């Protein structure tokens, strides 16, 4: 499965087996597996420079490695991700009795500063939708469908581009989405998004490009057989430029944030938003409560009798 030269060197360190376990037992997405692979590759190179191997590294090796990441001014989130990869790797080695100890247990992840998600205003999203709708070519109809579905459902970008052809049907009011860990969830989809998809389906064959058929809603001649996340990101930035919006503000993930924030700002329940986003833990969704805080402040500012003096 993992056949590049660096991975072959990993075989003695059981990294390949570890990665295959993540795929088989946890159903992690390909992008997540690649992230683990990159992080463990970096640590393996570090160990090689010290004359040791990742499989036999000591707690001191891990400590020095994490210290170097900090000295290189690597972000806390990246440090935390790399330590997480190491912890899971050594937990696997210990569980498989490949090692008698786990050198990573004494380390705690660096605290990450909580950053509010970037979002677009409702007016900016409306402008993007209106600008996309002007283009009635096949590419324009596809982009409109992608944008409408993304903003209507808050799907992750990988969930969006890998939607099956049968996922959006005229007689269905919901999408059944297969998310992280192959967990399925139902997400309501509104009429504008369904209409946009219906219009796009009329020109969908344009994107088959020699393929006899495809089971994907958004087919492509890419390795996966469907539109890539990179191409969608490029198209959204091009659309932002046409709309007069700073392209650095626009991405599929930002539109997912906009979906959640705009729902909450208009009175949606936090737990309902959690379910639609596919978050397993409510604390992940609570990053959007800054929207609720702003709304409550506005309510108090508008209606409290002492608002003019207190706020």
ZICORLIN-V985327 format. One record per residue. N is the residue number from 1. RES is the residue in one letter. PHI is phi in radians with two decimals (NA if undefined). PSI is psi in whole degrees, 0 to 359 (999 if undefined). Layout:
N:RES:PHI:PSI
N:RES:PHI:PSI
//
This chain:
1:X:NA:311
2:X:-1.89:104
3:X:-2.04:8
4:X:-1.28:163
5:X:-0.98:319
6:X:-1.11:321
7:X:-1.17:324
8:X:-1.03:322
9:X:-1.17:338
10:X:-1.33:342
11:X:-0.96:323
12:X:-1.24:345
13:X:-1.75:0
14:X:1.14:18
15:X:-1.18:319
16:X:-1.05:317
17:X:-1.11:321
18:X:-1.07:314
19:X:-1.12:321
20:X:-1.16:326
21:X:-1.10:319
22:X:-1.07:322
23:X:-1.23:312
24:X:-1.26:317
25:X:-1.69:332
26:X:-1.93:349
27:X:1.08:33
28:X:-1.23:150
29:X:-1.19:157
30:X:-1.02:322
31:X:-1.13:323
32:X:-1.19:318
33:X:-1.08:318
34:X:-1.11:324
35:X:-1.13:316
36:X:-1.04:316
37:X:-1.08:316
38:X:-1.11:317
39:X:-1.14:318
40:X:-1.26:330
41:X:-1.07:316
42:X:-1.09:317
43:X:-1.18:323
44:X:-1.10:319
45:X:-1.11:320
46:X:-1.07:315
47:X:-1.10:319
48:X:-1.02:321
49:X:-1.16:340
50:X:-1.77:6
51:X:1.32:25
52:X:-2.33:183
53:X:-2.13:153
54:X:-1.02:323
55:X:-1.14:334
56:X:-1.98:13
57:X:-1.08:149
58:X:-1.74:172
59:X:-1.06:327
60:X:-1.16:320
61:X:-1.04:314
62:X:-1.10:319
63:X:-1.09:315
64:X:-1.14:319
65:X:-1.06:311
66:X:-1.13:326
67:X:-1.11:321
68:X:-1.17:322
69:X:-1.06:318
70:X:-1.16:317
71:X:-1.13:332
72:X:-1.43:7
73:X:1.05:33
74:X:-1.24:144
75:X:-1.08:153
76:X:-1.06:325
77:X:-1.17:321
78:X:-1.22:319
79:X:-1.04:316
80:X:-1.11:320
81:X:-1.14:318
82:X:-1.19:321
83:X:-1.14:322
84:X:-1.06:318
85:X:-1.08:317
86:X:-1.13:317
87:X:-1.05:315
88:X:-1.22:325
89:X:-1.09:310
90:X:-1.27:331
91:X:-1.11:321
92:X:-1.13:313
93:X:-1.06:321
94:X:-1.20:317
95:X:-1.12:327
96:X:-1.53:8
97:X:1.00:26
98:X:-1.35:329
99:X:-2.21:150
100:X:-1.52:344
101:X:-2.30:172
102:X:-2.20:106
103:X:-1.27:355
104:X:-1.74:354
105:X:-1.13:334
106:X:-1.43:355
107:X:-1.72:139
108:X:-1.93:145
109:X:-1.16:141
110:X:-1.04:141
111:X:-1.26:129
112:X:-1.64:133
113:X:-1.18:130
114:X:-1.28:121
115:X:-1.90:135
116:X:-1.21:139
117:X:-1.14:144
118:X:-1.24:134
119:X:-2.36:161
120:X:-1.77:151
121:X:-1.26:165
122:X:-1.08:323
123:X:-1.14:322
124:X:-1.19:320
125:X:-1.14:318
126:X:-1.04:319
127:X:-1.12:319
128:X:-1.06:315
129:X:-1.11:318
130:X:-1.17:320
131:X:-1.16:318
132:X:-1.09:321
133:X:-1.17:339
134:X:-1.14:326
135:X:-1.46:108
136:X:-1.72:13
137:X:-1.26:172
138:X:-1.06:319
139:X:-1.16:323
140:X:-1.16:319
141:X:-1.15:323
142:X:-1.17:315
143:X:-1.12:320
144:X:-1.07:316
145:X:-1.10:316
146:X:-1.05:314
147:X:-1.16:316
148:X:-1.10:315
149:X:-1.16:318
150:X:-1.07:314
151:X:-1.31:333
152:X:-1.38:336
153:X:-2.13:339
154:X:1.21:27
155:X:-1.11:152
156:X:-1.17:154
157:X:-1.05:321
158:X:-1.18:327
159:X:-1.20:322
160:X:-1.17:307
161:X:-1.24:340
162:X:-1.83:23
163:X:-1.13:134
164:X:-1.17:156
165:X:-1.00:323
166:X:-1.46:4
167:X:-1.23:328
168:X:-1.95:108
169:X:-2.15:150
170:X:-1.04:326
171:X:-1.62:8
172:X:-1.99:138
173:X:-1.72:358
174:X:-2.36:159
175:X:-1.78:143
176:X:-1.80:112
177:X:-1.89:135
178:X:-1.70:110
179:X:-1.77:207
180:X:-1.07:142
181:X:1.15:22
182:X:1.04:25
183:X:-1.45:134
184:X:-1.66:146
185:X:-2.54:157
186:X:-1.80:133
187:X:-2.23:124
188:X:-1.09:147
189:X:-2.31:130
190:X:-1.44:173
191:X:-1.09:315
192:X:-1.01:319
193:X:-1.17:318
194:X:-1.13:321
195:X:-1.16:321
196:X:-1.12:319
197:X:-1.17:320
198:X:-1.06:317
199:X:-1.16:321
200:X:-1.18:323
201:X:-1.05:334
202:X:-1.17:337
203:X:-2.04:9
204:X:-1.00:324
205:X:-1.04:338
206:X:-1.01:329
207:X:-1.67:2
208:X:-1.28:329
209:X:0.83:60
210:X:1.60:344
211:X:-1.27:140
212:X:-1.18:319
213:X:-2.79:167
214:X:-2.64:143
215:X:-1.57:357
216:X:-1.56:147
217:X:-1.19:323
218:X:-2.05:76
219:X:-1.22:158
220:X:-2.76:165
221:X:-1.58:22
222:X:-1.27:174
223:X:-1.05:324
224:X:-1.41:342
225:X:1.58:356
226:X:-2.30:170
227:X:-0.91:141
228:X:-1.58:156
229:X:-1.14:327
230:X:-1.12:317
231:X:-1.17:320
232:X:-1.10:319
233:X:-1.06:318
234:X:-1.08:316
235:X:-1.13:323
236:X:-1.18:323
237:X:-1.21:322
238:X:-1.11:320
239:X:-1.14:322
240:X:-1.06:317
241:X:-1.06:317
242:X:-1.11:330
243:X:-1.52:354
244:X:1.35:24
245:X:-1.90:141
246:X:-0.99:116
247:X:-1.10:338
248:X:-1.21:345
249:X:-1.52:349
250:X:-2.00:127
251:X:-2.79:165
252:X:-1.00:321
253:X:-1.20:325
254:X:-1.14:323
255:X:-1.22:329
256:X:-1.11:317
257:X:-1.09:319
258:X:-1.08:318
259:X:-0.95:309
260:X:-1.18:315
261:X:-1.15:319
262:X:-1.21:325
263:X:-1.08:311
264:X:-1.13:320
265:X:-1.11:336
266:X:-1.79:17
267:X:1.77:7
268:X:-1.21:153
269:X:-1.35:137
270:X:-1.06:319
271:X:-1.19:325
272:X:-1.13:320
273:X:-1.13:321
274:X:-0.99:314
275:X:-1.14:319
276:X:-1.20:325
277:X:-1.31:340
278:X:1.42:26
279:X:-1.39:129
280:X:-1.33:337
281:X:-2.17:132
282:X:-1.10:332
283:X:-1.09:331
284:X:-1.14:322
285:X:-1.32:336
286:X:-1.18:351
287:X:-1.09:338
288:X:-1.47:358
289:X:-1.19:349
290:X:-1.04:332
291:X:-1.18:318
292:X:-1.13:320
293:X:-1.03:317
294:X:-1.14:322
295:X:-1.18:318
296:X:-1.13:320
297:X:-1.07:320
298:X:-1.15:319
299:X:-1.05:313
300:X:-1.13:317
301:X:-1.09:326
302:X:-1.46:328
303:X:-2.09:345
304:X:-1.24:134
305:X:-1.06:335
306:X:-1.82:19
307:X:-1.03:321
308:X:-1.13:334
309:X:-1.71:334
310:X:-1.67:339
311:X:-2.18:999
//
